[in-house]
Amino acid sequence: MKIGFIGCGGIANNKHMPALAKLSAKCEMVAFCDIIREKAEKAAQEYGTPDAAVYTDYRDLVARDDIEVIHVLTPNSSHAELSIAALEAGKHVLCEKAFMLNAREAEEVFALARERGLFVAEAIWTRYQPARRILNEIIGSGEIGAPKFLTAHLGYPILHKERVRKAELGGGALLDIGVYCLNFAVMNFGHDISEVTTSCVKNEEGVDISETIILKYSDGRMASLTTTVLSANYRQGVILCDNGSISTENINNPLSFDIYSRDQKFVRKVEAPRQESGFEYEVQECIDSIRAGLLEPPSMPHEETLFMMRLMDNLRKQWGVRFPGE
């Protein structure tokens, strides 16, 4: 399957593309686009087919007849424009998280995809990784009882990055990394949220840079989430159950889980399968889904993306964080 990339920044070049190059599904990287031509050239030289093309205008890339899938890897503010352009050109779309700036854009993109009969998916890697299934199996086994409380923390010192600090790029901690804490909570505790309590700190651009979020569920469970782009933290996720607990050292890319007994004694470690970078799973599932004639991936169906977008819209509304044009 021939794939074209729009956005060839550091994460794309250092994480996404190396993993894709080793996919079991046949994946030909035939076109690369970036407003900085040197970035696209570097990606094409390292990961592209021998005749891979380089562009600085995305319209030239999406116009190619041979490309089947467009992978959007740009700042949040351009996700809607690029996804719509790709769909209108008859291409399937895999768009990095946060899927869009808001739920309204997501609804527009999904509606267009349905109208054209094309596949589109949010590429939030933790939804597709084997670690998700492993965690579900451990909790589902009843080994440590029923889940009651969840915590997730994620922080990186990345406020200097334009995509994070600028409102016009759809910046802020929530859409960049806080989305992982929210997904960790929703993947494990579900949708039945009865109350959201939250607070944030904003920068001079008016976007969130640190926040706490408490989700209260109808059955009495709670999730406590913290996110910051001011400093690094231990990135840990913990699920407390009535007969023990389970923790992972990195909710952004869980590689193992530590299981503890009711009296907090270490029981065992469960390892996730070896990976290239962790990004390969999202692309593999999307290629498999397209070949099966599906219009959305099983691991991240459209309604799930919309639920997450609406949840983040509501959080930003409480904080008074708005992007240009909203």
C-alpha positions in Angstrom: 0.0 0.0 0.0 1.5 3.4 -1.0 1.6 6.0 1.6 2.2 9.8 1.4 3.3 11.8 4.4 2.4 15.4 5.2 4.7 16.7 7.9 8.2 15.4 8.3 9.3 16.8 11.7 11.4 15.2 14.4 8.8 12.7 15.7 7.8 11.7 12.2 11.4 11.2 11.1 12.7 9.6 14.2 9.7 7.5 15.4 6.9 7.0 12.8 8.9 6.4 9.7 11.5 4.0 11.1 8.7 1.8 12.5 6.7 1.9 9.3 9.8 0.8 7.3 9.7 -2.5 9.2 6.0 -3.2 9.0 4.9 -6.8 8.2 2.2 -5.3 5.9 3.6 -4.1 2.6 4.0 -0.4 3.1 5.6 1.8 0.4 6.5 5.3 1.5 6.4 7.1 -1.9 5.9 10.8 -1.1 6.9 13.3 1.6 5.7 16.8 2.1 6.9 19.5 4.5 7.0 23.3 4.3 10.7 23.0 5.0 12.0 21.1 2.0 15.1 19.8 3.7 13.0 17.8 6.2 11.0 16.1 3.4 14.2 15.3 1.5 15.8 13.8 4.6 12.7 11.6 5.2 12.6 10.5 1.5 16.3 9.6 1.5 16.1 7.6 4.7 12.8 5.8 4.3 11.3 6.4 0.9 11.2 4.1 -2.1 14.0 4.8 -4.7 11.7 7.0 -6.7 10.1 8.8 -3.7 8.9 12.3 -4.4 9.4 15.4 -2.2 6.9 18.3 -2.0 6.5 21.6 -0.1 2.9 22.0 -1.1 0.5 19.4 0.2 -1.9 19.9 -2.8 0.8 18.4 -5.1 1.1 15.3 -2.9 -2.7 14.6 -2.5 -3.1 15.1 -6.3 -1.0 12.0 -7.1 -3.1 9.1 -8.4 -0.9 6.3 -7.0 -1.1 7.3 -3.4 -3.7 5.3 -1.4 -3.2 6.6 2.2 -2.2 10.1 3.5 -0.6 10.2 6.9 -1.0 13.6 8.5 1.8 14.5 10.9 1.5 18.3 11.2 0.5 20.6 14.1 -3.1 20.3 15.3 -4.3 23.5 13.6 -3.9 22.1 10.1 -5.3 18.6 10.7 -8.8 19.5 9.4 -7.6 21.2 6.2 -5.2 18.5 5.3 -7.5 15.6 6.1 -10.4 17.2 4.0 -8.0 17.8 1.1 -6.9 14.2 1.2 -10.4 12.8 1.4 -11.6 15.1 -1.4 -8.8 13.7 -3.5 -10.0 10.1 -2.8 -7.3 9.1 -0.3 -7.7 7.3 3.0 -6.5 9.2 6.0 -4.6 8.5 9.1 -4.3 11.7 11.2 -2.2 12.0 14.3 -3.6 13.0 17.6 -5.2 15.3 18.7 -7.4 14.3 15.8 -8.7 17.8 15.2 -8.9 21.1 17.1 -12.4 20.3 18.3 -15.4 18.0 17.9 -17.0 20.2 15.2 -14.0 19.6 12.9 -14.0 15.9 13.7 -17.7 15.6 12.8 -17.0 17.4 9.5 -14.1 15.1 8.6 -16.0 11.9 9.5 -19.1 13.0 7.5 -17.0 13.6 4.4 -15.3 10.2 4.8 -18.6 8.4 5.0 -19.9 10.3 2.0 -16.8 9.3 0.0 -16.6 5.8 1.3 -13.1 6.3 2.6 -11.3 5.2 5.7 -10.2 7.8 8.2 -8.7 7.3 11.7 -7.2 9.1 14.6 -3.6 7.8 15.1 -3.3 7.9 18.9 -0.7 5.1 19.3 -1.7 3.9 22.8 -5.1 2.8 21.5 -3.5 0.3 19.1 -0.7 -1.1 21.1 -0.7 -4.7 22.5 -0.2 -3.2 26.0 -3.9 -2.1 25.9 -5.0 -5.7 25.5 -2.6 -7.0 28.1 -3.9 -4.5 30.7 -7.5 -5.3 29.9 -6.7 -9.0 30.4 -5.0 -8.6 33.7 -7.8 -6.5 35.1 -10.5 -8.7 33.5 -9.0 -11.8 35.2 -10.0 -10.6 38.6 -6.5 -11.2 40.0 -6.4 -7.9 41.8 -10.1 -7.3 42.2 -12.3 -4.6 40.8 -10.8 -1.2 39.7 -11.8 1.7 42.0 -9.4 4.6 41.4 -7.0 5.6 38.7 -4.1 8.1 38.4 -2.2 9.2 35.4 0.6 11.7 35.2 2.5 13.0 32.1 4.9 15.8 31.7 7.6 16.9 29.3 9.6 20.2 29.2 8.4 21.2 25.8 6.9 24.7 26.2 9.6 26.0 23.9 8.1 24.1 20.9 5.8 26.3 18.7 3.2 23.6 18.3 2.8 23.6 22.1 2.9 27.2 23.1 1.0 28.9 20.2 -2.8 29.1 20.1 -2.8 29.5 16.3 -1.3 26.1 16.0 -3.8 24.4 18.4 -1.3 24.4 21.2 -1.5 23.6 24.9 -0.7 20.7 27.1 -4.1 19.1 26.7 -4.1 18.4 23.0 -0.4 17.5 22.9 0.1 15.2 25.9 -3.0 15.5 28.2 -4.9 13.5 25.6 -2.9 10.5 26.7 -4.0 10.8 30.4 -7.6 11.2 29.3 -7.3 8.1 27.0 -5.7 6.1 29.8 -8.7 6.9 32.0 -11.4 6.3 29.3 -9.8 3.1 28.0 -9.9 1.6 31.5 -12.9 3.3 33.2 -15.2 4.0 30.2 -17.6 6.8 29.3 -20.0 7.0 32.3 -18.5 10.3 33.6 -20.9 12.1 36.0 -18.7 15.0 37.0 -15.5 16.8 35.8 -13.5 19.0 38.2 -10.5 20.7 36.7 -8.1 23.6 36.8 -5.3 24.9 34.6 -2.5 27.4 34.3 -2.3 29.3 31.0 0.6 31.0 29.2 0.6 34.5 27.6 -0.8 32.9 24.4 -3.9 31.8 26.3 -3.3 28.1 26.0 -3.1 25.6 28.9 0.4 24.6 30.1 -0.4 22.7 33.3 -3.6 21.1 34.4 -5.3 18.8 36.8 -8.4 16.9 35.9 -10.6 14.7 38.1 -13.2 12.5 36.5 -15.9 11.2 38.7 -17.9 8.2 37.5 -21.5 7.3 38.1 -20.5 4.1 40.0 -18.2 5.9 42.4 -14.9 5.4 40.6 -12.6 8.3 40.1 -9.6 9.2 37.9 -7.1 11.8 38.9 -5.0 13.2 36.0 -2.1 15.7 35.8 -0.3 17.1 32.8 2.4 19.7 32.3 4.6 21.0 29.5 6.8 22.8 32.0 8.9 19.9 33.3 9.4 16.1 33.0 7.7 13.8 35.5 7.5 10.1 36.1 4.7 9.5 33.5 3.2 6.8 35.6 -0.3 5.3 35.4 -1.7 3.4 38.4 -5.0 1.5 38.7 -6.0 0.8 42.3 -8.3 -2.2 42.8 -9.9 -3.6 45.9 -7.5 -6.5 46.1 -4.3 -5.0 44.7 -3.0 -2.6 42.1 -1.3 -2.4 38.8 1.1 0.3 37.5 3.0 1.2 34.3 6.0 3.4 34.2 4.9 5.3 31.0 1.3 5.8 30.0 2.5 7.3 26.7 4.0 4.0 25.7 3.5 1.2 28.2 6.3 -1.4 27.9 5.5 -3.3 31.1 3.1 -3.5 34.1 3.9 -4.1 37.7 1.3 -6.0 39.8 1.1 -5.5 43.5 -0.9 -7.4 46.2 -3.5 -5.8 48.5 -0.7 -5.1 51.1 1.4 -3.4 48.3 3.9 -6.3 48.0 5.3 -6.7 44.5 3.8 -9.8 42.8 5.1 -9.9 39.2 6.0 -7.9 36.1 4.2 -8.4 32.8 6.1 -7.3 29.7 4.6 -6.0 26.5 5.9 -7.5 23.2 9.1 -6.0 21.8 8.4 -3.1 19.5 10.1 -1.0 16.9 8.9 2.3 18.3 5.2 1.6 19.2 3.9 3.6 16.2 3.9 0.6 13.9 0.7 -0.8 15.4 -1.6 2.1 14.4 -0.5 2.0 10.8 -0.6 -1.8 10.6 -4.2 -1.9 11.9 -5.3 0.9 9.5 -3.8 -0.9 6.5 -5.5 -4.1 7.6 -8.8 -2.3 8.0 -8.6 -0.6 4.6 -7.9 -4.0 3.0 -10.9 -5.4 4.8 -13.1 -2.7 3.5 -13.6 -1.0 6.8 -14.1 2.8 7.1 -12.8 3.1 10.7 -10.3 1.1 12.9 -11.6 -1.3 15.5 -9.2 0.1 18.1 -10.3 3.7 17.7 -13.8 3.9 16.1 -15.1 7.3 15.1 -17.5 7.5 18.0 -14.7 7.0 20.4 -12.7 9.9 18.8 -15.8 12.1 19.0 -16.2 11.3 22.7 -12.6 12.3 23.4 -12.9 15.5 21.3 -16.1 16.5 23.1 -14.5 15.8 26.5 -11.5 18.0 25.6 -13.8 20.7 24.2 -15.6 20.8 27.6 -12.4 21.0 29.5 -11.1 23.9 27.4 -14.5 25.7 27.8 -14.1 25.5 31.6 -10.6 26.9 31.3 -11.5 29.6 28.8 -9.0 28.3 26.3 -10.1 29.0 22.7 -8.3 28.7 19.4 -8.5 31.3 16.6 -11.7 30.8 14.6 -13.6 29.0 17.3 
